[in-house]
Amino acid sequence: MTNQLPNKLYGVVGNPISHSKSPRIHSLFAAQTGEPVEYIAIQAPLDGFASTVTEFFDQGGGGLNVTVPFKEQAWTLADTHTERCARAGAANTLYRDEAGRLVADNTDGVGLVTDLMVNHGLELAGKRLLVLGAGGAVRGVLGPILACQPAALVIANRTLAKAEALVDLYQPEAGRCELSACGFEAAHGHFDLIINGTSASLQDDLPPIPPELITVDTVVYDMMYSASITTFNQWARDQGARKVFDGLGMLVEQAAEAFHVWRGVRPDTSGVVKSLRPG
């Protein structure tokens, strides 16, 4: 998996991109590890993602992270995919291998699971999970979540057919996990962990799930992050959720995994989240 080409220029591509914390994160990783990495933010035109990627690598770039709205395009553009990226249908990490092929990887799922289990001490095995959304962000994390062997995983989405398609796609990886789908309003029952994989918090909006899903035993995780508490996490806290976490730790952990893919060195993430957290 590791690409140890001697390139030193890396970056993140998206639109918009000025808000990205990735350059700061990777500069901290580079300083910590001594790797000679320069990392930049690149705003690609909405209709110019492919040409932006090609130009970057043709000019000697070593690797790219990919963020909204280009993760699905990155997957399609690639010549080959890592095993963990193949089923996801979305990629957040690109590099060229020794043969010059564009390789797509997805480190989001590893980032999420590491943040949940290592940084927050949550156990996923045997637990009941509800995941909100069925877009690229969710597709990228389902495999690593299922590998942790939860007892049940429900995918809820505004368009039921999209959630059902993900159930069909990931059923071979479900094992003994009870994998199912429903609409937002139809979600019911007890869940140990609810993960918001929609971008609703970015628009100060909420996925329309029943408030009774949140109890004093529920842990809530919003894959989005903001300077203050996210809209979804504030709502969950108001409903009495036991704990709420945002996605800043996931961002750092997926970046560390990408850094390892590119450079063969794994940074220590323990102090990086604290350095990025306001206050």
VEXTOR-939435 format. One record per residue (C-alpha): residue number from 0; residue in three letters; x, y, z. Coordinates in pm, 1 decimal. Each point is the difference from the previous one (the first is absolute). Layout:
# residues N
NODE n res c1 c2 c3
NODE NUM ALA X Y Z
...
//
This chain:
# residues 279
NODE n res c1 c2 c3
NODE 0 MET 0.0 0.0 0.0
NODE 1 THR 279.0 239.4 89.3
NODE 2 ASN 128.3 233.9 -268.7
NODE 3 GLN 351.6 115.7 85.0
NODE 4 LEU 83.0 195.9 -315.5
NODE 5 PRO 244.7 282.3 77.6
NODE 6 ASN -247.9 279.4 -76.9
NODE 7 LYS -32.4 268.8 264.0
NODE 8 LEU -300.8 203.4 -119.7
NODE 9 TYR -342.9 -109.7 124.1
NODE 10 GLY -335.6 170.3 23.5
NODE 11 VAL -372.6 -3.8 50.9
NODE 12 VAL -239.9 76.4 -283.3
NODE 13 GLY -360.0 112.2 40.4
NODE 14 ASN -245.7 280.2 -65.9
NODE 15 PRO -16.8 203.7 217.0
NODE 16 ILE 331.5 -67.4 171.9
NODE 17 SER 110.6 313.1 186.2
NODE 18 HIS -146.3 -130.7 326.9
NODE 19 SER 200.2 -325.7 -10.0
NODE 20 LYS 207.0 -94.0 302.7
NODE 21 SER 194.0 -261.3 -197.8
NODE 22 PRO 303.1 222.9 -79.5
NODE 23 ARG 39.7 76.8 370.0
NODE 24 ILE -38.1 -366.0 95.7
NODE 25 HIS 256.1 -125.2 -250.3
NODE 26 SER 247.1 275.7 87.8
NODE 27 LEU -20.0 -119.4 360.8
NODE 28 PHE 54.2 -358.3 -114.3
NODE 29 ALA 299.7 104.1 -212.2
NODE 30 ALA 159.1 191.6 287.0
NODE 31 GLN -55.4 -291.2 236.5
NODE 32 THR 134.3 -272.4 -228.7
NODE 33 GLY 272.9 194.9 -178.6
NODE 34 GLU -149.7 -96.3 -336.1
NODE 35 PRO 73.1 267.7 -266.4
NODE 36 VAL -365.2 55.0 -85.9
NODE 37 GLU -147.1 318.1 -147.1
NODE 38 TYR -380.1 -3.4 5.6
NODE 39 ILE -228.4 244.3 -179.0
NODE 40 ALA -373.0 62.8 -48.2
NODE 41 ILE -128.9 -7.1 -357.3
NODE 42 GLN -341.7 127.0 -105.4
NODE 43 ALA -103.7 -185.8 -314.3
NODE 44 PRO -271.8 137.4 -228.4
NODE 45 LEU -319.7 -199.3 38.6
NODE 46 ASP 38.8 -114.1 -359.9
NODE 47 GLY 378.5 -33.3 14.2
NODE 48 PHE 84.6 -261.3 260.1
NODE 49 ALA 156.1 -253.1 -238.1
NODE 50 SER 227.5 253.4 -167.9
NODE 51 THR 105.9 140.1 338.9
NODE 52 VAL 101.0 -347.1 121.8
NODE 53 THR 183.7 -86.3 -319.1
NODE 54 GLU 193.6 327.1 2.2
NODE 55 PHE 97.3 -44.0 365.0
NODE 56 PHE 147.8 -345.1 -53.3
NODE 57 ASP 156.3 84.5 -337.9
NODE 58 GLN 190.6 278.6 175.2
NODE 59 GLY 140.8 -243.1 255.7
NODE 60 GLY -257.3 3.9 277.5
NODE 61 GLY 25.8 -289.0 244.4
NODE 62 GLY -358.1 -36.4 119.2
NODE 63 LEU -335.5 168.8 34.4
NODE 64 ASN -274.1 -1.1 256.7
NODE 65 VAL -345.2 53.0 -147.0
NODE 66 THR -293.2 168.4 170.0
NODE 67 VAL -349.3 114.4 -98.2
NODE 68 PRO -134.8 -8.2 -261.6
NODE 69 PHE 255.9 -216.0 -181.4
NODE 70 LYS 27.7 -329.7 192.2
NODE 71 GLU -215.8 -197.6 -241.6
NODE 72 GLN 178.2 153.8 -299.6
NODE 73 ALA 334.8 -94.8 153.2
NODE 74 TRP -112.2 -361.5 22.8
NODE 75 THR -114.4 -1.0 -363.3
NODE 76 LEU 313.6 174.0 -126.3
NODE 77 ALA 240.2 -251.6 154.0
NODE 78 ASP 158.1 -281.9 -197.7
NODE 79 THR -9.8 -235.3 298.0
NODE 80 HIS -133.8 -9.5 356.3
NODE 81 THR 123.1 -133.7 329.7
NODE 82 GLU -208.5 -280.0 147.7
NODE 83 ARG -158.3 225.1 263.1
NODE 84 CYS -85.4 258.8 -265.4
NODE 85 ALA -144.2 -232.3 -264.8
NODE 86 ARG -345.5 -49.5 152.1
NODE 87 ALA -21.0 352.1 143.6
NODE 88 GLY -54.5 167.6 -336.6
NODE 89 ALA 169.7 310.8 139.4
NODE 90 ALA 364.5 90.5 51.1
NODE 91 ASN 169.0 257.1 220.4
NODE 92 THR 364.1 -90.2 -77.1
NODE 93 LEU 178.5 -22.6 -335.6
NODE 94 TYR 354.5 -84.4 -107.3
NODE 95 ARG 182.1 -144.9 -298.1
NODE 96 ASP 168.8 -335.9 40.6
NODE 97 GLU 334.5 -107.2 -143.9
NODE 98 ALA -168.3 -85.1 -331.0
NODE 99 GLY -150.5 347.2 -26.2
NODE 100 ARG -356.1 -116.2 69.6
NODE 101 LEU -228.5 228.1 200.2
NODE 102 VAL -94.3 -187.1 318.3
NODE 103 ALA -309.2 88.7 205.1
NODE 104 ASP -15.2 -68.7 371.2
NODE 105 ASN -247.9 86.7 273.5
NODE 106 THR 130.4 70.8 349.2
NODE 107 ASP -324.9 145.3 138.7
NODE 108 GLY -120.5 -324.9 155.0
NODE 109 VAL 328.9 -66.1 176.3
NODE 110 GLY -4.7 359.6 120.9
NODE 111 LEU -350.9 -28.9 141.2
NODE 112 VAL 50.9 -335.2 171.2
NODE 113 THR 332.3 110.9 149.8
NODE 114 ASP -156.9 317.8 135.7
NODE 115 LEU -294.5 -188.5 147.1
NODE 116 MET 193.0 -288.0 156.0
NODE 117 VAL 343.8 142.5 82.2
NODE 118 ASN -63.3 368.2 65.8
NODE 119 HIS -345.6 -32.4 157.4
NODE 120 GLY 22.4 -351.7 143.0
NODE 121 LEU -321.3 -126.2 -158.5
NODE 122 GLU -62.0 -369.5 -65.3
NODE 123 LEU -177.7 -85.7 -325.1
NODE 124 ALA -9.7 -379.8 22.0
NODE 125 GLY -344.4 -123.1 96.3
NODE 126 LYS -153.3 348.8 -2.5
NODE 127 ARG -301.3 139.2 -185.4
NODE 128 LEU 92.4 276.5 -242.8
NODE 129 LEU -205.7 247.0 -203.5
NODE 130 VAL 174.7 174.2 -289.8
NODE 131 LEU -171.2 301.4 -156.3
NODE 132 GLY 52.8 61.6 -370.5
NODE 133 ALA 89.1 -211.4 -302.1
NODE 134 GLY 240.6 220.9 -194.3
NODE 135 GLY 373.0 -25.9 -61.4
NODE 136 ALA 90.1 80.5 360.5
NODE 137 VAL -199.9 -297.8 127.7
NODE 138 ARG 106.3 -235.5 -279.5
NODE 139 GLY 360.9 59.8 98.2
NODE 140 VAL -42.4 -104.6 362.9
NODE 141 LEU -239.0 -296.2 -7.7
NODE 142 GLY 265.3 -264.0 -69.7
NODE 143 PRO 224.0 88.0 297.2
NODE 144 ILE -305.1 35.2 227.6
NODE 145 LEU -130.7 -344.7 -97.2
NODE 146 ALA 346.8 -145.7 56.5
NODE 147 CYS -46.1 92.4 367.9
NODE 148 GLN -295.9 -243.7 15.5
NODE 149 PRO -287.3 206.6 137.9
NODE 150 ALA -315.5 -193.9 82.0
NODE 151 ALA -216.1 218.9 -224.7
NODE 152 LEU 52.0 286.8 -240.0
NODE 153 VAL -291.5 196.9 -141.0
NODE 154 ILE 59.9 241.8 -289.8
NODE 155 ALA -260.8 277.3 -4.9
NODE 156 ASN -33.3 238.4 -290.9
NODE 157 ARG -245.5 246.3 -148.6
NODE 158 THR -17.7 -215.6 -315.8
NODE 159 LEU -60.0 -354.2 121.9
NODE 160 ALA 117.2 -160.2 -324.7
NODE 161 LYS 351.4 141.6 44.5
NODE 162 ALA 23.8 -146.1 350.7
NODE 163 GLU -130.7 -335.2 -123.1
NODE 164 ALA 261.4 0.6 -276.2
NODE 165 LEU 274.5 36.1 261.9
NODE 166 VAL -144.9 -290.2 198.5
NODE 167 ASP 15.1 -216.7 -311.9
NODE 168 LEU 353.5 119.4 -76.6
NODE 169 TYR 140.1 -68.1 345.9
NODE 170 GLN -198.5 -312.1 90.1
NODE 171 PRO 299.5 -224.4 -88.4
NODE 172 GLU 203.3 178.4 269.9
NODE 173 ALA -274.1 1.9 264.2
NODE 174 GLY 72.2 -342.2 149.7
NODE 175 ARG -229.4 -44.3 299.8
NODE 176 CYS -86.3 370.1 7.6
NODE 177 GLU -366.9 69.3 -69.6
NODE 178 LEU 28.5 251.9 -285.8
NODE 179 SER -314.6 188.7 -102.4
NODE 180 ALA -132.4 326.0 -146.4
NODE 181 CYS -280.9 245.0 68.0
NODE 182 GLY -111.0 355.9 -65.9
NODE 183 PHE 95.2 271.4 249.3
NODE 184 GLU -347.2 24.8 153.4
NODE 185 ALA -36.6 -379.4 17.1
NODE 186 ALA 304.3 -53.0 223.0
NODE 187 HIS -100.8 -149.2 333.5
NODE 188 GLY 134.9 -199.7 291.0
NODE 189 HIS 304.4 24.8 226.7
NODE 190 PHE 346.0 83.2 -131.6
NODE 191 ASP 328.3 8.5 187.7
NODE 192 LEU 155.4 230.0 -260.4
NODE 193 ILE -150.7 232.5 -259.9
NODE 194 ILE 236.0 128.5 -270.4
NODE 195 ASN -107.7 297.3 -209.3
NODE 196 GLY 156.6 -48.2 -342.7
NODE 197 THR -207.9 271.3 -166.4
NODE 198 SER 130.0 351.2 -62.7
NODE 199 ALA -310.2 154.9 159.1
NODE 200 SER 201.4 164.9 279.0
NODE 201 LEU 190.1 203.1 -258.3
NODE 202 GLN -330.9 168.0 -89.7
NODE 203 ASP -113.4 24.8 363.6
NODE 204 ASP -260.9 -261.9 -83.8
NODE 205 LEU -98.7 -335.8 146.3
NODE 206 PRO -88.1 -337.4 -149.7
NODE 207 PRO -366.6 -54.3 100.7
NODE 208 ILE 39.2 -293.9 234.2
NODE 209 PRO -235.6 -54.1 296.1
NODE 210 PRO 132.6 170.6 315.3
NODE 211 GLU -90.6 -304.4 210.0
NODE 212 LEU 294.5 -183.2 -157.5
NODE 213 ILE 224.7 202.0 230.6
NODE 214 THR 10.8 -129.4 357.3
NODE 215 VAL 232.3 39.1 297.2
NODE 216 ASP 182.6 -310.8 -124.4
NODE 217 THR 60.0 129.1 -354.2
NODE 218 VAL 338.0 115.5 -127.1
NODE 219 VAL -22.5 231.4 -301.7
NODE 220 TYR 275.8 66.2 -254.9
NODE 221 ASP -24.8 266.2 -271.1
NODE 222 MET 249.7 -58.3 -281.9
NODE 223 MET -7.0 376.5 -60.6
NODE 224 TYR 190.2 240.8 223.8
NODE 225 SER -10.8 372.0 74.6
NODE 226 ALA 159.9 256.2 229.0
NODE 227 SER -289.9 -43.8 242.8
NODE 228 ILE -231.6 -294.6 56.3
NODE 229 THR -163.4 -123.2 -321.8
NODE 230 THR -371.2 48.4 -56.8
NODE 231 PHE -64.7 -373.3 20.7
NODE 232 ASN 199.6 -46.3 318.3
NODE 233 GLN -171.5 294.3 167.6
NODE 234 TRP -336.6 -150.5 -88.9
NODE 235 ALA 108.6 -340.6 133.2
NODE 236 ARG 127.2 155.8 320.8
NODE 237 ASP -333.0 180.8 42.2
NODE 238 GLN -172.8 -339.4 -29.0
NODE 239 GLY 217.1 -135.9 282.6
NODE 240 ALA 270.9 -193.8 -186.2
NODE 241 ARG 263.6 -153.1 227.7
NODE 242 LYS 294.2 131.2 -203.6
NODE 243 VAL 46.0 188.7 -327.5
NODE 244 PHE 312.3 14.0 -218.1
NODE 245 ASP 76.9 177.9 -324.7
NODE 246 GLY 214.8 -108.9 -296.2
NODE 247 LEU 318.7 196.2 66.1
NODE 248 GLY 171.5 -309.6 137.3
NODE 249 MET -111.4 -198.4 -303.6
NODE 250 LEU 150.4 269.7 -223.8
NODE 251 VAL 335.5 -27.5 175.5
NODE 252 GLU -1.1 -380.9 6.6
NODE 253 GLN -88.1 -37.8 -369.0
NODE 254 ALA 277.1 250.3 -79.0
NODE 255 ALA 248.3 -206.4 200.7
NODE 256 GLU -99.0 -310.9 -193.6
NODE 257 ALA 45.9 183.7 -331.2
NODE 258 PHE 340.8 128.1 116.2
NODE 259 HIS 97.3 -359.4 74.6
NODE 260 VAL -122.4 -115.6 -342.3
NODE 261 TRP 213.1 263.4 -171.0
NODE 262 ARG 313.2 8.0 215.3
NODE 263 GLY 8.9 -334.2 180.3
NODE 264 VAL 11.7 181.9 335.7
NODE 265 ARG -288.8 19.0 247.1
NODE 266 PRO -24.8 328.7 192.4
NODE 267 ASP -102.2 21.9 364.0
NODE 268 THR -342.2 166.9 2.2
NODE 269 SER -41.0 41.6 375.5
NODE 270 GLY 89.9 369.2 20.8
NODE 271 VAL -119.6 110.3 -341.5
NODE 272 VAL -374.4 6.7 74.9
NODE 273 LYS 62.8 207.9 311.8
NODE 274 SER 207.6 248.2 -198.6
NODE 275 LEU -284.6 42.5 -251.1
NODE 276 ARG -279.9 30.0 254.1
NODE 277 PRO -90.0 364.2 72.0
NODE 278 GLY 63.8 113.2 354.2
//
